[in-house]
C-alpha cells in the first residue's frame, strides 16, 4: 500500500451561523469553499490542473449546499474545467471522511494529487428538531427511534454520570485554550480571509470564541434541550426523554446538562487539505508536513448516537498496530462536552494531550468542514510542540464515528 502525504491545509474563519448576523452569512457557501481552495493554492503553489479530484464533505445537501458543492466550488474558484469534485455526507464526520477518501485514492495508487475538505453554512439551515434522523421513515423509527443530538448528549451524560459542573468545566477549558491559541497567533497561517463578491472583507478571524468565559457565568445558562426532551410533538406518541428511558430502562430519566456554553457552536466555514503521493510530491517540489497512517469508521447504538469516537479510535489504533500510548495528541470534536468526556473515559486519555488548542465548543462546528479543520489544527500543534503522532476522531449522526491517525514527516 502506498502512502498519502499531507502537503498542507487551510480553512476559512468560523463565522457565527446566524442569518444576517455572522460574518459569512451573506457569502454563498460555494464562494466560501472556492476562496479556501484558492487560499490553499496560493499557500502551497501547486499546479491546480493536476488535481485529480476535490472531495468535499457537507452535512446539508439542500438549498445553497445542493448539486455537488465540491464541483461547483471548483468552478467558482476559476480552476480548470478538468478538475472534478465530489460531495459526500457522513453527518458531522463528512469533512474527515472526505480527507479519508482523498487519501484512499492516493494510497491505492489510483491518484496522485487530491484535495479533501468540506464546507457548511449553518446560517442557511432551516432547523427542524422534531423529525430526528429517520427522514420520516416510520419503519426505521420503529426499529431505532432516533432523537435530536442534544438530547442524545444529555443521555450520555446521564448514563455516564457526568454532571453539569463537569461539562461546564470542560467547556471553560476549551475557551481558555482557544483564547490562548488565538492570542499566540497559532491559527493565523492556516486561516484564509473571506471576501464578499464586491471585494469587501467579510471575515478574517473566528467569531465564536468567548474569551473570559468562567464557571460562574456558565451557571446562568439554562439547559438547551430540556424542553425539547419533555415536549410531546405532533405525530409522536412519546417525548424524546421517554424514548431514551424506553431504550435505556436502567435510567430513571434524562438529566439535561448541555446548553449553549458547553455545546459546539453553530458556525459557517470551510476547510481543505492537500494530499499527494510521495512520487508526485518529490517530482513537483512539494514538501510534506505529515502522512496518513490509518483511518477507520465505527457504528454504535444509534439512539444514543454520539458514542462512537472511542470505538472508531480503537479500531484505527488496532489496524495501525498501535496503542493509545503511541499517540502524542488527540483531537476529538467537541460536539458536546459529554462526548469528549466519554472518549476520555473510554480510552483513558489525560486532559493535557486532548484538544490542546481548544475545540468546537469555543471555535464552532461547521458540520461538513470540521474534520479538515481538526486535522490542520492538530498538525499545527504537533509541529509547535515537536511531537510526532496525532489521532483525530469525531462522532456523527446515526451512531457512527470516524478516526484518523497522522504522523509528521
C-alpha positions in Angstrom: 0.0 0.0 0.0 1.3 3.4 -0.9 1.5 6.5 1.3 -0.7 9.6 1.3 1.2 12.7 2.3 -0.4 15.8 3.8 1.2 18.7 2.0 -0.7 21.5 3.7 -4.1 22.7 4.8 -6.1 25.9 5.2 -9.5 27.0 6.5 -11.8 29.9 6.5 -12.5 31.8 9.7 -15.5 30.4 11.5 -18.4 32.9 11.3 -21.4 32.9 13.6 -24.0 30.7 12.0 -26.8 33.2 12.3 -28.7 34.6 9.3 -27.9 38.2 8.8 -25.5 38.4 11.8 -22.5 36.2 11.1 -19.6 37.5 9.1 -20.0 34.7 6.4 -23.8 34.6 6.5 -24.1 36.7 3.3 -21.4 34.8 1.4 -22.6 31.8 -0.6 -21.1 28.6 0.7 -19.7 27.8 -2.8 -17.9 31.1 -2.6 -16.5 30.3 0.8 -15.2 27.0 -0.3 -13.9 28.5 -3.6 -11.9 31.1 -1.7 -10.5 28.4 0.6 -9.4 26.3 -2.4 -7.6 29.4 -3.8 -6.1 30.1 -0.5 -4.6 26.6 -0.4 -3.3 27.1 -4.0 -1.7 30.4 -3.0 -0.1 29.0 0.2 1.3 25.9 -1.5 1.9 26.9 -5.1 0.7 23.6 -6.7 -0.5 23.2 -10.2 -4.3 23.2 -9.9 -4.7 21.5 -13.3 -3.0 18.4 -11.8 -5.7 18.0 -9.0 -7.4 14.7 -9.8 -10.4 15.3 -7.5 -11.7 17.7 -4.9 -13.7 15.7 -2.2 -15.8 17.8 0.0 -18.0 16.9 3.0 -21.3 18.6 3.5 -24.0 17.8 6.1 -26.9 19.5 4.4 -27.0 18.8 0.6 -30.1 21.1 0.2 -30.7 24.7 -0.8 -27.5 26.6 -1.4 -25.5 23.5 -0.5 -27.1 21.3 -3.2 -25.9 19.9 -6.5 -22.4 18.7 -5.7 -21.0 21.7 -3.9 -17.5 20.4 -4.4 -17.6 20.7 -8.2 -19.5 24.0 -8.0 -16.8 25.4 -5.7 -14.0 24.3 -8.1 -15.8 26.1 -11.0 -16.5 29.1 -8.8 -12.8 29.3 -7.9 -11.9 29.6 -11.6 -10.0 26.4 -11.7 -9.5 24.5 -15.0 -12.7 22.6 -16.0 -10.8 19.3 -16.0 -10.7 19.4 -12.1 -13.7 17.4 -10.9 -15.4 17.4 -7.5 -17.5 15.0 -5.4 -19.5 15.7 -2.3 -20.2 13.2 0.4 -22.3 13.1 3.6 -21.4 11.3 6.8 -23.1 13.8 9.0 -20.6 15.7 11.3 -17.8 13.4 10.1 -18.2 14.4 6.4 -15.1 16.6 6.2 -12.9 13.9 7.9 -14.4 11.3 5.6 -13.6 13.5 2.6 -9.9 13.6 3.6 -10.0 9.8 4.1 -11.5 9.3 0.7 -8.8 11.5 -0.8 -6.1 9.6 1.0 -7.5 6.2 -0.1 -7.3 7.1 -3.8 -3.7 8.0 -3.4 -2.8 5.1 -1.1 -4.4 2.7 -3.6 -2.2 4.1 -6.4 -5.2 5.4 -8.4 -4.5 9.1 -7.9 -1.5 11.4 -7.1 -3.0 14.8 -6.1 -6.3 15.1 -4.3 -7.9 17.7 -2.0 -10.1 16.6 0.8 -12.2 19.0 2.9 -15.7 20.4 3.4 -18.0 23.3 3.8 -21.1 24.3 5.7 -23.0 27.5 6.1 -25.2 26.8 9.1 -26.7 30.2 8.9 -28.6 28.9 5.9 -30.1 26.0 7.8 -33.9 25.7 8.4 -33.8 23.7 11.7 -36.3 21.0 12.4 -35.7 19.5 15.8 -38.7 17.1 15.8 -38.1 14.6 12.9 -34.9 13.0 14.3 -32.6 11.4 11.8 -35.1 9.0 10.1 -36.3 11.3 7.4 -39.9 10.5 8.1 -39.3 6.7 7.6 -41.8 5.2 10.1 -40.4 1.7 9.7 -36.9 2.8 10.6 -38.2 4.8 13.5 -39.9 1.7 14.9 -36.6 0.0 14.9 -34.4 2.9 16.0 -36.3 5.9 17.3 -33.5 8.3 16.5 -33.7 11.6 18.5 -32.0 15.0 18.3 -28.4 15.1 19.1 -28.7 17.5 22.1 -31.0 15.0 23.8 -28.5 12.2 22.9 -25.7 14.1 24.5 -27.7 14.6 27.7 -28.5 10.8 27.6 -24.7 10.1 27.5 -24.1 12.4 30.5 -27.0 10.7 32.4 -25.7 7.2 31.7 -22.1 8.0 32.4 -22.8 10.2 35.5 -21.3 13.4 34.0 -22.5 16.3 36.0 -23.4 19.8 34.8 -20.3 21.1 36.6 -18.0 18.6 34.8 -19.4 19.6 31.4 -19.1 23.3 32.2 -15.6 22.9 33.5 -14.6 21.1 30.2 -16.2 24.0 28.2 -14.3 26.6 30.2 -11.1 24.8 29.4 -11.9 24.8 25.7 -12.5 28.5 25.7 -9.3 29.2 27.6 -7.2 27.0 25.3 -8.7 28.6 22.2 -8.2 32.1 23.6 -4.5 31.3 24.2 -4.1 29.9 20.7 -5.7 32.9 19.1 -3.6 35.3 21.2 -0.4 33.5 20.3 -1.4 33.6 16.6 -1.4 29.9 16.2 -4.3 29.9 13.7 -3.0 32.8 11.6 -1.1 30.8 9.0 -4.0 28.5 8.2 -6.8 31.0 8.0 -7.9 32.3 4.6 -9.8 35.6 4.7 -13.1 35.5 3.0 -14.4 38.4 0.9 -17.8 39.5 -0.5 -18.4 39.5 -4.2 -17.7 43.2 -4.3 -14.2 42.7 -2.8 -15.1 43.9 0.6 -13.7 41.8 3.5 -16.4 39.5 5.0 -14.3 37.9 7.8 -10.7 37.3 8.7 -10.9 35.9 12.2 -13.0 33.4 14.2 -16.2 35.0 15.6 -17.5 32.3 18.0 -14.9 32.2 20.9 -16.0 33.9 24.1 -12.8 34.9 26.0 -13.3 35.4 29.7 -15.8 32.5 30.0 -15.9 31.3 33.6 -17.8 28.7 35.5 -19.7 31.5 37.2 -21.1 32.9 34.1 -21.9 29.4 32.8 -24.2 28.9 35.8 -26.8 31.3 34.4 -27.4 29.3 31.2 -30.5 27.1 31.1 -30.3 23.6 29.7 -30.9 23.9 25.9 -32.5 20.5 25.3 -34.8 20.0 28.4 -37.9 21.5 26.7 -37.1 19.5 23.5 -36.8 16.3 25.5 -40.0 16.8 27.5 -42.3 18.1 24.8 -44.7 15.8 23.1 -44.5 16.8 19.4 -47.3 16.4 16.9 -47.2 13.0 15.3 -45.3 11.4 18.2 -46.6 9.1 20.9 -43.7 9.7 23.2 -41.4 12.5 24.2 -37.8 12.2 23.4 -37.0 11.7 27.1 -39.4 8.9 27.2 -37.8 7.3 24.2 -34.4 7.5 26.0 -35.9 5.7 29.0 -37.6 3.1 26.8 -34.3 2.3 25.0 -32.2 2.6 28.2 -34.6 1.4 31.0 -31.8 1.5 33.6 -32.1 5.3 33.8 -34.7 7.0 35.9 -34.9 9.9 33.4 -32.7 12.2 31.4 -30.7 14.8 33.3 -30.3 17.8 30.9 -26.8 19.3 31.4 -25.9 20.7 28.0 -26.5 24.3 26.9 -25.1 26.9 24.5 -21.9 27.2 26.6 -20.9 23.5 26.7 -22.1 22.5 23.2 -20.5 23.1 19.9 -21.0 26.5 18.3 -23.3 27.0 15.3 -21.0 28.5 12.6 -20.2 28.8 8.9 -16.9 27.8 7.3 -14.8 25.7 5.0 -11.6 23.8 5.2 -9.3 21.9 2.7 -6.3 19.6 2.9 -4.0 18.9 0.0 -2.8 15.3 -0.2 -0.2 13.9 -2.6 1.6 10.7 -3.4 5.3 10.7 -2.5 6.3 10.4 -6.1 4.2 13.4 -7.3 5.4 15.5 -4.3 9.1 14.8 -5.0 8.7 15.4 -8.7 7.0 18.7 -8.2 8.8 20.1 -5.2 6.0 19.8 -2.7 7.2 19.5 0.9 5.0 17.2 3.1 4.1 18.0 6.6 2.7 14.6 7.6 1.3 11.3 6.3 -1.9 9.4 6.8 -1.1 6.4 8.9 -4.6 4.8 9.3 -8.2 5.6 9.1 -11.3 3.9 10.5 -15.0 4.2 11.0 -17.3 2.6 13.6 -21.0 2.2 14.3 -22.6 2.1 17.7 -26.2 2.1 19.1 -27.9 4.9 17.1 -30.4 6.3 19.6 -27.6 7.4 22.0 -25.9 8.2 18.7 -22.7 10.1 19.8 -20.6 7.3 21.5 -18.6 6.0 18.5 -15.4 8.2 18.6 -13.9 5.8 21.2 -14.7 2.6 19.2 -13.5 4.2 16.0 -10.2 5.3 17.6 -9.7 1.8 19.0 -10.3 0.2 15.6 -7.9 2.7 14.0 -5.2 2.0 16.6 -5.5 -1.7 16.2 -5.3 -1.6 12.4 -2.2 0.6 12.7 -0.6 -1.8 15.2 -0.5 1.0 17.8 -1.9 1.7 21.3 -3.1 5.0 22.8 0.3 5.4 24.3 1.8 5.8 20.8 -0.3 8.9 20.3 1.1 12.3 21.3 -2.0 14.4 20.8 -5.7 13.6 20.5 -8.2 15.9 18.6 -11.8 14.9 19.4 -14.6 17.0 18.0 -16.3 18.9 20.8 -19.8 18.3 19.6 -20.9 18.4 23.2 -18.9 18.3 26.4 -20.1 14.8 27.3 -18.9 13.4 24.0 -15.3 14.3 24.8 -15.6 13.3 28.5 -16.8 9.8 27.4 -13.9 9.5 24.9 -11.5 10.3 27.7 -13.2 7.8 30.0 -13.3 5.1 27.3 -9.6 5.4 26.3 -8.1 6.8 29.4 -6.8 9.9 27.8 -5.5 12.7 30.0 -6.5 16.3 29.8 -3.1 17.7 28.8 -3.0 15.9 25.4 -6.5 16.3 24.2 -7.9 19.3 22.2 -4.9 21.3 23.3 -5.8 24.3 21.1 -9.4 24.4 22.2 -12.2 22.9 20.1 -15.7 23.3 18.7 -17.2 24.5 22.0 -15.1 27.6 21.7 -14.5 27.8 18.0 -17.6 26.3 16.5 -18.5 23.2 14.5 -19.3 23.9 10.8 -20.5 20.3 10.3 -19.1 19.2 6.9 -16.0 21.4 7.2 -14.9 20.5 10.8 -13.0 17.3 10.0 -10.5 19.0 7.8 -10.2 21.9 10.3 -9.4 19.4 13.1 -6.6 17.7 11.1 -5.0 21.1 10.2 -5.3 22.3 13.9 -3.7 19.2 15.5 -1.0 19.1 12.8 0.0 22.6 13.7 0.1 21.6 17.4 2.3 18.6 16.6 4.8 21.0 14.9 4.7 23.6 17.6 5.3 21.0 20.3 7.8 18.9 18.3 5.6 15.9 18.6 5.0 13.1 16.1 1.6 11.5 16.0 -2.0 12.5 16.5 -5.4 10.8 16.4 -8.4 12.7 15.2 -11.9 11.4 16.0 -15.5 12.6 15.6 -19.0 11.5 16.5 -21.6 11.6 13.7 -25.3 11.3 13.3 -26.8 7.8 13.2 -24.4 6.4 15.8 -21.2 6.5 13.9 -17.6 7.6 14.4 -14.6 8.5 12.3 -11.0 8.3 13.2 -7.6 9.2 11.5 -4.0 8.8 12.7 -1.5 11.1 11.2 2.3 11.2 11.6 4.7 14.1 10.9 7.2 13.6 8.2 
